[in-house]
Amino acid sequence: MRTVLPLDPGATQGEKVSRDEAPGRPHLRIATEEAWATREQVDLYRRLLATRSSDDPGFESMWGHFSGGASERVTRILERLLDTGEGRIHDMDAAGIDKQLLLLTSPGVQVFDAATAVAVAASSNDQAAEVVRRHPDRFAALAAIAPQDPQAGAGELERSVKRLGLKGAVINSHTRGEFLNDRKFWPIFEAAEALGVPVYLHPNTPPRDMIGPFLERGLEGAIYGFAVECGMHLLTLITSGVFDRFPKLRLVVGHLGEGAPFWMFRFDFMHRAQVQARRYACLKPLERKVSEYLRENVFFTTSGMAWEPAILFTRSVVGADHVLYAMDYPYQYVPEEVAAMEALPLSGPEKAAFFQLNAERLFDL
């Protein structure tokens, strides 16, 4: 098997794959985990950092870095996060991306108190809808919601889908240290299932009671902490029985599932063993195997993982219809990765599903 090496995450220049330079290309390229930010959100982040009132060392580490202009790369990322106009579209054209699905960048509204989170979520969703209205052929968006107030979050999701035309929800993993396996949050899942829209579980830095070993080694962010925290959250949701309660719920996880596809065999074996041993009261029998929920209820995007062996493996164990292209713009904006993805050893119909059709079906684009 030919191996495509992972691309340089620091690159910003490379082969230009313009939309106009692919005559006869039979599919669109839709990128499904592309971050954006509002000015209000960033200003509130800076206020939290200035007053040291977040009580979240992961947030302070991540956004102390990204909002502080510590390097040219950081400054450029912040500029790109805030740009939902011509600059972003220029970058999409340079990479050969036809459409982006916008997700309010992590931790979204989840670092705020409940009242602020509800208000900022509504404001950001209104702004996202306006971006889509201005450029309907280039953007779609997911709704930010505030798990701090689950009923309000469910209501905002319904408003965003029915009135604003947004395509689901993004939840940036834990909310001030709380995970969604707690049933108080399940009105959000109930609303998503009823509306027929997916929930994107996006990473966050590990919470206070988890972050210590990561932070002191510089591993709390995308290099590893994001994957551990979000992968654990995904497994926690499955073992909590969320998909038995909401069998039609669809969950989306980036970065090829934060490693979960690789662990499927062991998840099944050890979950069965621990349920039989009655070791933990929180681990109850499920209607299906852990791996079955991963194959049937979870969808996986390639954000930040433009690596042929990992993509082909994930497709082989969860099914080709559950794997979608994403870039992870602007954090990992590598224009030449699109050409590398076009070079995957897939047939024409398989490539169309990977780049376009799976996203259109999942997000009703």
N, C-alpha and C positions, 0 to 999 in steps of 0.2 A: 504493500500500500504506500502510495506517495504521501509524504508528510509535508504539510504546510507549517512552517515555523510560526510561533506567535509573533505578532508584529510589535514594533517598538512603541510602547505606550506613550513615549514623550514626543513622538513625531507629529508634526503638523503640516508637513509638506510631503508630496509624493506624487504618484501617478494621478492625473486628473481624469476621472471617469464621468464626464458630463452626461446629463440626461440626453443631450442632443447628439452625443457621439456614439450612441448605441443603436444605429438604424436596425429595425427589425427585431429588437429585443422583445420577446413574447411575454414578458411579465414586468410588473412594477416592482420597485424595491421599497418596502415599507419597513422602517426602523421603529421598534416597538418599546423601547425603554430610553427615552430621550428627555433629559432633565431641563427644567426651566425654573425660574424664580421670579417673584414679584419684588418690586422695590420696597413695598411695605414689609414683606417677609424679611428681607435682608436687614432693613433698618431695625426691626424688632429684635432680630438676632444680635445685632451690634449693641442694642440697649441691654439685652440680657448679659452679654459678655462684659460690658462696661460696669454693670452693677453686680456682677458675679452672683446673679440670682437664679440661675438655671438649676443648680444642684445636680448637674449632669456633667461629669468630667469628660465623657465622650463627645458631647456636643461642644464643650469648651475647647477640646483639642481640635476637632474637625473644623468648626466654624471660626475659632480663633485664628486658624491657619488660612482658610479661604477668604475671610473677610478682611484680613489684615494686609494684603498686598505684599506678602513675604517674598515673592519672586515674580518674574515676568510670566511664568506659566500660570501661577495662581491668579494674577490680575486678568490674564486673558480668559481663564475659565469663568471668572465672575462676570466679565463683560458678556461672554457668550450665554451664560445663564439668563441674564437680564434681557437679552436681545431675542425677540420673537418676530422680527421683521426681516429687512433685507440682508443684514449680516448673516443671520442664521440660514436664510434661503440660499445665499451665496455659498456657504459651507456645504449645504446639502447638495447643491449642483456640482461643487468641486469633487465631492465623494461619489456622486451618482445615486443619491438617495432621492426618491420621488416624494415620499411622505414620511412625516414623523408623528409618532404618538407621544404627546407631551405628558410628563409626570412632574408634579411639583416636587422640587428637589428635597432630599432627605435632610433633616427629619420632618420636613413639611410643617404642619401646624402642631405636631405632637409634643413639642417641647414647652408649649405655652400652658397657662391655666385654661380651664374649660371655657370660660366666657370669651377670652381672647381667641382661642383656637376655633370656636364656632364662627366667630365673626370673620377671622382671616380666611378660613376655608371658603365661606360664601363669597367673599371678595375675590379671592384667587380664582374661583370657578367662574365667576362673571367675566373676569379678565381672560381666562382660557377660552371661554365661549366666543369672546370678541375676536381673539386671535384666529380661531377657526372660521368665524364669519368672514374675516378679511381675506383669508387664504384657504378656502375649503378644499382645494385640490392638493394642498401641501401639508396640512395639519389636521389631526384629530387629538382629543385630549381625554384623560381620565380625571375624575373629580377628587379633590382633596377633601377628606372628612375628618372630624374630630372624634376619635374614640373616647376622649375624656368625657363626652356626653353621648352615650350610645344611641339614645333615642333621637337626639338632634342630628347625630351622624347619619342615621338611617333616613331621616327626613331630608337632609341635605343631598344624600345620594339620589333619592327619588326626584327632588327638584332638579338636580343637575342632569339627570337622564331624561326626564319627561319634558322639562321646560328649556333646558340649555343645550340638549343634544350631546352631552358628554357620554363616554362609552364604557363607563365602569368606575371603579374606585381604586385609588392607590393608598395603601397604608404602609407607612415606613416602619414596619416591624413593631418593636416594643414602644409603648407610650408611657414615658416617665417610669420605666421599670416594669410595667405591667404587660402581660402577653395575652393574646386573643383567645387562648384556650379557656380563660375565665368566662363563664357563661353570661356574665353581665354584658359582655360585648356582642353577644350573638344576635341581637336585633339588627346589627349591620349585615351579618350574613343572611339573615332572614330576608332583609330588603333586597340584597343582591340576587338571591335566588328567585324571589318573586318578580323582580324586574328583568331577569334573564341576562344579567351583565356580570362580567368577571371582577374579581378583586385581585389587584397586583400587590403581592407582599414584597415590598422593597426593603433592602437592608438598612440598618441603622448601626451606629457604633454600639458596642455592648453596654448594658446598663451598669450602674454604679457597683452592684454586688457581683459583677462578672468581669469588669474591665481591667482590674489591677494587673494581672500578668501580661495582658496585651499591651497596656499603655506603657508600662515601664520598659518594654522591649520594642516599642515603635510599631506594633503589629495590630493596633486597634481598628485601623481603617480597612480600605479595600484590599490590602495585601493579604489579610487573613481574618481579622476580627469581624468584618461584615459577614463573611461566609459562615463562620462558626455561629454567630448570633442568629442570622436569618435561617440557616439550615436547621438549627435547634428549634426555632419557632415553627418552621414547617412541620417537623416531626412531632412536636408537641401538639399542634392542631390535629394532625391525623390521629394520634393516640388518644386524644381527648374525645374522639367520636364525632367531630364536627361534620364529617361527610356522611355518617349514618343519620345524623339529624337533618342534614341538608344535602340529600344525595345528588341534586342537580347543580350544586354550587361549583363554580369553576375558579380555581386559584391559579395565578400566574406567578412564576418565580424566575428571576433573572440569573445571569452568570451560570447558565446550564444547571440550575437547581441547587447552587451552592454546594455541590458535591453529592447531593442526595442520590442521583442515579447510580453512582459508583457503589453506594452502600446498600442497595435494595435487598440483596440476598441476606446480608447480615441483619438488617432491620427485621425482616420476616422471621429469621431464626431466633433472634434474641427477644423479640416481642412475644413470640409464642412461648418461649421458655420462661419469661418473667411472669406472664399471665398464669401459666400452669403452676408456677411456684408460689403464686399469691404474695409476692415479695412486696409489691407496692400497691396500696389501695387505689392510687390514681390510674393504674394500668388495668383496664377492664377488657374483656373480650370484645372484639370488633366483628362486624358482619363480614368483612373481607380482610385479606392480607394487607399489610402496609404497602407493599409493592403495587397492589391492585389500585389503591387510591392514587398512587403516584402516576400510574398509567392512565387512569380514567378521569380523575378530577383535577389534575395538575397539568399546567402547560409550562414549557420551558423556553426562555429566550436566550440568545447567544451573547447578550450584552457583555462586553469586556472579555469574551472568550472566543476570539476569532482564531480557533485552533482546530484544524481538521480532525485529528484523532479523537478529541473530546466530543466534537459535534457528531461525528459518525457513531461513536459509542452511545451517546445519549439517544440518538435516533433509533439505534438498534434495540435499546431496552425499554423505551417508553413509547415508541411508535413515531413514525415520521410526521403524522398529523398533529403531534403535540410539541413540535420544536419549531420555533419562529426566529427569524433574524432580528437582531437589535444591535446597535453600535455602542450605546452608553455615552452619547454626546452630552455635554462637551468634555466630560472628565476623561474620556478615552477617544478623542477625535483623531482617527487615523484614516485619512481618505483612501489610502491604498488597500485597506482591508476589504473593501467591497469587491475589488478585482480578485482578491484571494478567495473570497466566498463564492464568487462566480466560477472559480476554478475547482470547486468541490466536485468529486466524482459522482454527480447526480444526473439523472436523466432530465430532459426538458420539463416534463410534468412535475418531477420531484423538486426541481429548482423553483418552478412557479409556486408550488405549495410553500416552500421554505421562505421565499421572499415576499409573497403576496397573499396567496389564497388562505393559508392558515390564519393569518392576521385578519383578513376580511371576515372569515367565519367567526373567529373568536370575539372580535371587537365590533362586529356588525358595521364594517366600514363601507 
